[in-house]
Amino acid sequence: MKTDLLIIGGGPAGLQAAFEPVSKGVKVAIADESFAFGGQLRQQTQVFDCLPQPYEEERGTVLCEKLMDRLRPFEIEWLSRHTLIGTY
């Protein structure tokens, strides 16, 4: 597999981090150990009221869907159920 950018972790930070490069034409892959992307937001039913702009007060589950919806138009290599190991 060849990619320009590999994002490790498909939680809210990983989804947010993917948007800018993929919208500029960078080939992006996102790997996560879970079967679905969105991290803990997929389970958060409480309303978050201190989100950065452009997000408004909303439930975590809704925010998760918004982050995913922003990425759906782009070609991203979605790698669920992947374990990554680094050696340094």
Order of alpha helices (4+ residues) and beta strands (2+ residues): beta-alpha-beta-beta-beta-alpha-beta
